[in-house]
Amino acid sequence: MIGIAETHLTGNKGIEVDGYNWFGFNRKNIHVRAKTGSGGVGLLIRNDICSQFDVEIIDNDTDGILWVRLEDKNCLQNAFCVCVVYLPPENSTRAVNVNEFFETLMTKIYTLPQGSPFYLCGDWNSRCSDLSDSIAGIDSLPERHVIDFHHNSYGSTFCDFLIDVSCCF
């Protein structure tokens, strides 16, 4: 599987790659003078995975957030979700309310059946530096090796979100 952010596709257009199926969500509102689309997210899933799993888009109500569910055709208990995200940069003309964006994600995560595995990927435009994404003394995670020591406000909000939903990067 390959999660793609900033597809820049319009309408119902998709991406064609031999051996893969495209599941996408293009930005709904494009500037009237735009020559191409902007934003957009999608997931390329290998054909052999699609033949083994029923694949369904379960949520594409919010620009920049796509949830896809994969359920094993032979074992319905074997299912998981993938979420592909594009959060526009802080100072972009397409900037969104970051708190609402993360609340939307958190709400969806909390509506998944307890214990259901999920995977988050995409372009978060969140520079996290060495900010913690876990709770010291409670979470037992290997040390993260930081190479970018800059952070922005999205990074702080992103790390808080990860802690709230018991995830890490």
C-alpha positions, 0 to 999 in steps of 0.5 A, a space after each residue: 500500500 502506498 498513501 499519497 498526499 497532495 495528489 493535485 487531482 480534480 473531479 473523479 480523476 485517479 492515479 493509474 499504476 500497473 498492479 495497483 487499485 486507486 482509492 482517492 479523495 480529491 479536494 472538493 473546492 478548487 479555486 476558479 482560476 486554478 489550472 490544476 487541483 490542489 490537496 487531495 489524498 489517496 491510497 494505492 493498494 496492490 491488486 493481490 491485496 485487493 483480491 484477498 481483502 474487501 476494500 471500502 472507503 469508509 469516510 471521506 467527509 473532510 477535505 484532506 482525510 480519507 479512511 479506507 477499511 480492508 476486511 479479509 474475505 476469508 476471515 471477517 475478524 481480520 480487518 484494519 483501517 488506513 487513514 491518509 491525511 493531508 494537513 495544509 501548511 500553517 501559513 497556506 491560503 488553504 490552512 484549516 483549523 488545526 484543532 478541528 482537523 485533529 478532533 475529526 481524526 480523533 472522533 473517527 479513531 474513537 468510533 473504530 471498534 475497540 482493538 481494531 488496528 489502524 494505520 495513519 499516514 500522509 503529510 502532516 506539515 507538522 515539525 515536531 523536533 524532539 517533542 514527546 509523542 508518548 507518555 514518559 513512564 507509561 509508554 514503553 517505546 524505543 528512543 526516536 532519533 531526531 534529525 530535524 530540531 525545528 518545530 512549529 505549532 502544528 508539531 505541538 498539536 500533532 504530538 498532543 494528538 498522538 498521545 491522546 489516541 495512543 499512537 506514535 511516529 
